[in-house]
Amino acid sequence: MAAVTLVLRDVELEGTRTAVEVHDGTVVRIGDDVVHRAGALEIDGHGGALLPGLHDHHLHLLSMAARTASVDCTTTTREADLVRAVRAVPGPWVRVTGYEESLAGPLDRHVLDRWAPGRAVRVQHGSGALWMLSTTALAQVQHVLDDSADVERDADGTPTGRLWRYDARLAPALPPVPLDLGALGADLARHGLTGATDATPDIDPSGVRLLADAVDRGDLPLRVHLLGPSSAAAVPAGRGMTVGARKIVVEDHSLPDVGRLTAVIAGVHATGRSVAVHTVSAESLVITVEALRRAGSRRGDRLEHAAVVLPGLETDLRALGVVVVTQPGFVHAHGDRYRRDVAPTDLPWLYRYATLRDHHVAVVASSDAPFGPVDPWQVMRAASTRRTRGGTVLGPGEAVPTAEVLDSYLRDPADLSRRRRVAVGGPADLCLLRVPLATALAEPSAEHVRLTVTAAGSTERVVGS
C-alpha cells in the first residue's frame, strides 16, 4: 500500500497505555502528544498490547507454500484414506507431505507402487529429512541420483526410493510446484509474524529470487533472514532480505567424523560468518560440540534443534556460547510419536528448555514450519505445558513460562542476544493484540492478534482489522 500515516491510540506498550504514530515504515512518535493528522489512519487499541512484530527464527517458507499443493498426511489416520487421496490427484506427479510411520509403516518404492501403480509419487517424511519415491518417480529422477549414502540402496545396489536430505539435488529433475506465497504471507501476518528466518539448507538462487520477488510485491509482508545461501552476495541488495549464519546439516544417517566437521566449521568462520548447525540425535550433538570446541566457537553460532541434549552437555554448550534454537511445538505435534519411537534412554532429554536456560545456555524458540506448528501462540502453549496431542506431559521439568517464549519471538534475528522494542526511529514492524499482554500470555491464542504492520519493502503494510 502507499505510504500513510498510521496512528494507534490507547495501546498498551511495555505496561503503559499510550499512542504510537507511524509514517513511511518508521515509528515517528510515541506518547499522549500524538496529534490528529488529516488523512491518517487512526485505530483505537482499547488497551490492547502493542508488540514488536513477531519473528520466527527457524522455518522453511517455500516448503510451507508447497505443502498447500500436496496431499497432507496429517489430516488422516488410515492408510486406506491416504491411498484414496493419492489416487485422486490428477496429473503425472503426486506430492505427499507430513508422513509418519504410524500411518502405514516404513515406505519405499514397492509400497508406493502398490498405492498408485504407474504413478510418479513422492512422499516427504514429517521430519523433512527424507523423501520416498515410487519406481516411476525414481525413473524420472535417476539422472540426479549420486553414489552417496543419501541414496538408500538394496543389496543389489538398486535405489529403494528413500532419499535423505536430497531436496536441492532433486529439484532440477522435478516439475515445478505451484506456490501461493500471497496466501502464506497473509497466514503468517494473521499470527502476528513480521519476520522469518528461513533455515532451508543450500537454498538455490532461484529460490532466493522467488522469495525476494514475493517480498517486493508484498505477497510476503516479512523481513526474511536466510541461513541457506553460500554467501551474502547470493541475495539481491535492497530486497528486504538479509543473510545470517551458514546452515550446516549433520546427517544422522551418515554422521561425519569430527575432523571433517571441524574443517567445515572453521572454513565458514574464516569467511566471517557464524554457523547454524542442524543437530537432532544425541550422537550428532556430541560430534558437533567437539567440532566446535576444536574449531573455536564464534559469536552468533547456533544449534538448530539440539533435539536430544544428554545430561552433562549443558556445561559444554554454555562454555561454547552457542544459541540453541529449539522447537517446543514438536512436543505437542509429535510427542505421542516420540513416546513410541524414541529410545527410552533419549526420551527424557528431548527438546530441553528450562534446564538449558538454568545452565545459562541461550535458548530461542521457533517453529520449523511446516514440520512443526507455525502458530507462535501454539508454540507458547506447548512450551508452558509440554503436553502432547494425546494429553501426556513430556518432560515436565523443561516447561517454561509463555512470556519467556514470547521473548524469543521478539529477538533480533541478526543478534539473538538483543530484544527488539517499539521505539521512535525504529521500523514499523508491529503486532497489535485485542487484549492486554497479561491476558494473552495467560491464554495464548492467535485470535488475540488484531493487526499486523510490517515495514518490509519500501513502506508499511497493514494486515488485519
Secondary structure by P-SEA (a helix, b strand, c coil): ccbbbbbbcccccccccbbbbbcccccccccccccccccccccccccccccccccccbbbaaaaaaaaacccccccccaaaaaaaaaaccccbbbbccccccccccccaaaaaaaccccbbbbbcccccbbbbcaaaaaaaccccccccccccccccccccccccccccccccccccccaaaaaaaaaaaacccccccccccccaaaaaaaaaaaaacccccbbbbcccccccccccccccccccbbbbbcccccccaaaaaaaaaaaaaacbbbbcccccaaaaaaaaaaaaaacccccbbbcccccccccaaaaaaaaccccccccccccccaaaaaccccccccccccccaaaaaaccbbbbbbccccccccaaaaaaaaacccccccccccccccccaaaaaaaaacccccccccccccccccccbbbbcccaaaaaabbbcccccbbbbccccbbbbccc
